[in-house]
Amino acid sequence: MPLHCWPDLPYMAKIMHSGRVCFDSDMPFAKATGMNRYRLADSQGAIMISLPIHGGRSHHQPLGQVRLATEQGRSGGGWAKTHWRSIQNAYRRAPFFEYLEDDLSKLILETGELLMEYNLKVLSWLIDRLALEVQITESAVMRPLSQPWVLLLKEGHWKTPRYFQQFEAQTHFVPGLSVLDLLIQCGPHESKAYLERYLALNASNFDAQP
């Protein structure tokens, strides 16, 4: 399945539904997708955060070989600091930002070199923080889609119940954001409970397991 960076709620619900997921390092990288970008929100509404890729628009490689852009030999470089400032500006007054700040600063600033490794690190942290029972498997060989532990991403209409968002009075509720927004606003315990409700509400969007 595609390995997304700071995934959204449908993606996390599908992972919870599966319990075991396999990521294929040979899957072609697709720019301008969840593989290297995610949506958050500030007082003006939704904002898009994109991780720059070494090679830019001409980049064509398997996901497992995609390198993040660097600056003067440092992983992340200036763009990682810019991303962290954007997150600080948007969420510094959110209920659980201070509680998560140390972990988040390391995850945002210490990106490493490979996009897939970074995305796996982020997803592993999310699974741990949310106390999800999910097994992650990496593979360099595409598995048959009929196998039960392969999570199929199927487009569907997703119902998104409201949860607390600090700028809702200015922007109204903003759907379609990264699970990071939910986690910073509601904390790990309530975020897990919300995802369980979200999963149940959207059960019809999941592919039947063999």
C-alpha positions in Angstrom: 0.0 0.0 0.0 1.2 3.6 -0.4 3.1 4.8 2.7 1.9 8.3 3.6 3.5 11.0 5.5 1.5 12.1 8.6 -1.6 10.4 7.2 -5.2 11.5 7.3 -8.1 10.0 9.2 -9.3 7.5 6.5 -5.8 6.2 6.2 -5.4 5.7 9.9 -8.9 4.1 10.2 -8.0 1.6 7.4 -4.8 0.7 9.3 -6.8 0.1 12.5 -9.3 -2.0 10.5 -6.5 -4.1 9.0 -4.3 -4.8 12.0 -1.5 -5.8 9.7 -0.2 -3.8 6.8 2.6 -4.3 4.2 4.4 -1.4 2.5 6.1 -2.1 -0.8 9.5 -0.3 -1.2 9.3 -0.9 -5.0 6.0 1.0 -5.4 6.5 4.0 -7.7 6.8 7.3 -6.0 4.0 9.8 -6.9 4.6 13.5 -6.2 1.9 15.7 -4.9 0.3 12.8 -3.0 0.1 11.8 0.6 3.5 10.2 0.2 5.3 13.5 0.8 2.6 16.0 1.9 -0.1 16.4 4.6 -2.7 19.0 5.6 -2.9 20.9 8.9 -4.9 24.0 9.9 -4.2 27.4 11.3 -6.3 30.4 12.0 -6.8 31.0 8.3 -8.0 27.4 7.5 -6.3 24.4 5.9 -2.5 24.5 5.1 -0.5 22.1 3.0 2.9 20.9 4.3 5.1 19.3 1.6 8.4 17.5 2.1 10.7 18.5 -0.8 12.2 15.6 -2.7 15.8 15.4 -4.1 15.5 15.7 -7.9 12.4 17.8 -7.8 9.7 17.4 -10.5 11.9 15.2 -12.6 12.1 12.6 -9.9 11.1 9.0 -10.9 12.1 6.2 -8.6 10.7 3.5 -6.4 9.5 4.8 -3.0 12.2 3.0 -1.2 14.9 4.9 -3.1 13.4 8.4 -2.8 15.6 10.9 -1.0 14.5 14.0 0.8 16.1 17.3 -0.2 19.0 18.4 1.9 20.7 21.7 2.6 24.5 21.8 3.0 24.7 18.1 3.7 22.2 18.2 6.6 19.1 16.1 6.6 16.0 18.2 6.5 17.9 21.4 6.2 16.1 24.8 6.1 12.8 23.4 5.0 12.4 21.2 8.1 12.9 24.2 10.3 10.3 26.1 8.3 7.8 23.2 8.7 8.4 23.1 12.4 7.9 26.9 12.7 4.6 26.5 10.8 3.4 23.8 13.2 4.5 25.9 16.2 2.7 28.9 14.9 -0.5 26.9 14.2 -0.6 24.8 17.3 1.4 26.3 20.2 -1.8 27.0 22.1 -3.6 23.7 21.2 -4.4 21.6 24.3 -1.8 18.8 23.8 0.9 20.6 21.9 3.2 21.1 24.9 2.7 17.5 25.9 3.8 16.3 22.5 6.3 19.0 21.6 9.5 17.2 22.4 8.6 14.2 20.3 7.2 16.3 17.5 10.2 18.5 17.2 12.5 15.5 16.8 10.2 13.9 14.2 9.9 17.1 12.2 13.5 18.3 12.4 15.3 14.9 12.2 14.0 13.6 8.9 16.9 11.5 7.8 17.7 10.9 4.1 15.1 8.5 2.8 11.4 9.4 2.5 10.2 5.8 3.2 12.3 5.5 6.3 10.9 8.9 7.6 7.3 7.9 6.8 7.8 4.6 8.6 9.2 6.4 11.6 6.3 8.7 11.7 3.7 6.0 11.3 5.4 3.8 14.0 5.3 6.8 16.4 1.6 7.4 15.7 0.8 3.7 16.2 2.7 3.8 19.5 1.2 7.0 20.8 -2.4 5.9 19.9 -1.8 2.5 21.4 -3.0 0.7 18.2 -2.6 -3.0 17.7 -1.0 -2.9 14.2 1.8 -4.9 12.7 4.0 -3.2 10.0 5.7 -5.2 7.4 8.1 -3.9 4.7 8.6 -5.7 1.4 10.6 -5.2 -1.8 8.3 -7.6 -3.6 4.7 -6.7 -4.5 2.3 -9.2 -2.9 -0.9 -10.4 -4.4 -3.7 -8.0 -3.5 -5.9 -10.9 -2.4 -3.8 -11.7 0.7 -5.7 -10.7 3.8 -2.9 -8.6 5.3 -2.7 -6.3 2.3 -4.6 -3.1 3.0 -6.4 -1.8 -0.1 -6.9 1.9 -0.4 -10.4 2.4 -1.8 -11.9 5.8 -2.5 -15.1 6.4 -0.7 -17.3 9.0 1.0 -16.0 9.5 4.5 -18.1 10.9 7.2 -16.1 13.0 9.6 -17.7 13.7 13.0 -16.6 17.0 14.5 -13.8 17.0 17.1 -12.4 20.0 18.9 -10.3 22.4 16.7 -8.9 25.5 18.3 -9.7 27.8 15.4 -13.2 26.5 14.7 -14.8 29.8 15.7 -12.8 31.5 12.9 -12.7 28.8 10.2 -15.5 26.5 11.1 -14.7 22.8 11.4 -12.0 21.8 8.8 -12.2 18.1 7.7 -9.6 16.2 5.7 -6.6 17.0 8.0 -3.7 14.9 9.1 -4.2 12.7 12.2 -1.6 15.0 13.7 -4.2 17.7 14.0 -6.5 15.4 15.9 -3.7 14.2 18.2 -2.5 17.7 19.1 -6.1 18.9 19.7 -7.5 15.9 21.6 -4.6 13.9 23.0 -3.7 10.3 22.5 -6.6 8.7 24.5 -9.4 10.7 23.0 -7.9 10.5 19.6 -7.9 6.7 19.7 -11.5 6.7 20.9 -12.4 9.1 18.1 -10.7 6.9 15.4 -12.7 3.9 16.7 -15.9 5.8 16.3 -14.8 7.1 12.9 -14.0 3.5 11.8 -17.4 2.3 12.9 -19.2 5.2 11.2 -17.4 4.5 7.9 -17.4 0.7 7.9 -19.0 0.5 4.5 -15.8 2.1 2.9 -13.6 -0.8 3.8 -12.8 -3.6 1.4 -14.0 -7.0 2.5 -11.2 -9.1 3.8 -10.7 -12.6 2.4 
